[in-house]
Amino acid sequence: MSESEASSLGRRRLASQLAEAVAAALRDDLRERERVLLVVSGGSTPVPFFQALATQALSWERVQVTLADERWVAPQAEDSNERLVREHLLTGLAASATFVPLITDDATPEQGAEAVNARLAGLAWPASAVVLGMGDDGHTASLFPDSRELGLALSSDERVVAVRTPSQPRPRITLSAARLHQARRHFLHLNGENKREVLSRALAGDDVRELPIRVFLACPLAVYWAP
Ligand SMILES: O=C(O)[C@H](O)[C@@H](O)[C@H](O)[C@H](O)COP(=O)(O)O
């Protein structure tokens, strides 16, 4: 087996382990609650996790799914997180889950944020699980170090905040740090040596504006990392 094949196999195994842990969390909460909420991230890392989670047997018709953040693009766009979730998670056994999108028909996230805030109000908070990713710059969700709205997203009591980020081609909308904290469990899913090094740096410091992932290092966080 080549090194890249071994790495790919390890990442798939990690994704399956994360899917089993998240499914177990949903099943546990479904014993106590009529509806449960799962918050997931976009990007490339989650795809095998979504695919593995979609095969898990549970009462998906009682599960609400929303995103930690979204690019302000049409749901059919190549870089839409909603498209990623619909294609890879809301299939198979998980097809009966209720997806709650973070975008509206408004031209900008600033114009749409109020409606999205209202939409999210009725969900089954606190979420059973929030599954976060992390970029090489230490961002998570759309809490980016170079975003001029980072301070607002870190301090706001609003459910979502519109953010614009020089390092990102699209305007975005993100759950606020406070809302992302309103979960019974937090998972961080990441791969590769670069992200392990960034996470190590994050663990060694406390400036959340330098590495926003630090916001979630103060709460119990199950880190799922593969080389
Ligand atoms: O919309 C997004 O891009 C995600 O929500 C974002 O926070 C993601 O988790 C990181 O950027 C890591 O992305 P990768 O998994 O593609 O490295």
The ligand as an SDF file (V2000), in Angstrom:
LIG
                    3D

 17 16  0  0  0  0  0  0  0  0999 V2000
  -17.2640   27.0120    4.9290 O   0  0  0  0  0  0  0  0  0  0  0  0
  -16.2000   26.5030    5.2670 C   0  0  0  0  0  0  0  0  0  0  0  0
  -15.1760   26.5270    4.5680 O   0  0  0  0  0  0  0  0  0  0  0  0
  -16.0900   25.7430    6.5590 C   0  0  0  0  0  0  0  0  0  0  0  0
  -17.1530   25.8160    7.3700 O   0  0  0  0  0  0  0  0  0  0  0  0
  -14.7670   26.0870    7.1850 C   0  0  0  0  0  0  0  0  0  0  0  0
  -14.8020   26.5850    8.4740 O   0  0  0  0  0  0  0  0  0  0  0  0
  -13.9460   24.8180    7.1220 C   0  0  0  0  0  0  0  0  0  0  0  0
  -14.2720   23.9820    8.2280 O   0  0  0  0  0  0  0  0  0  0  0  0
  -12.4840   25.1340    7.1110 C   0  0  0  0  0  0  0  0  0  0  0  0
  -12.2600   26.1280    6.1400 O   0  0  0  0  0  0  0  0  0  0  0  0
  -11.6680   23.8870    6.7640 C   0  0  0  0  0  0  0  0  0  0  0  0
  -11.9840   23.5530    5.4370 O   0  0  0  0  0  0  0  0  0  0  0  0
  -11.3440   22.2360    4.7400 P   0  0  0  0  0  0  0  0  0  0  0  0
  -11.9960   21.0760    5.4040 O   0  0  0  0  0  0  0  0  0  0  0  0
  -11.7260   22.3840    3.3000 O   0  0  0  0  0  0  0  0  0  0  0  0
   -9.8570   22.2980    4.9960 O   0  0  0  0  0  0  0  0  0  0  0  0
  1  2  2  0
  2  3  1  0
  2  4  1  0
  4  5  1  0
  4  6  1  0
  6  7  1  0
  6  8  1  0
  8  9  1  0
  8 10  1  0
 10 11  1  0
 10 12  1  0
 12 13  1  0
 13 14  1  0
 14 15  2  0
 14 16  1  0
 14 17  1  0
M  END
$$$$
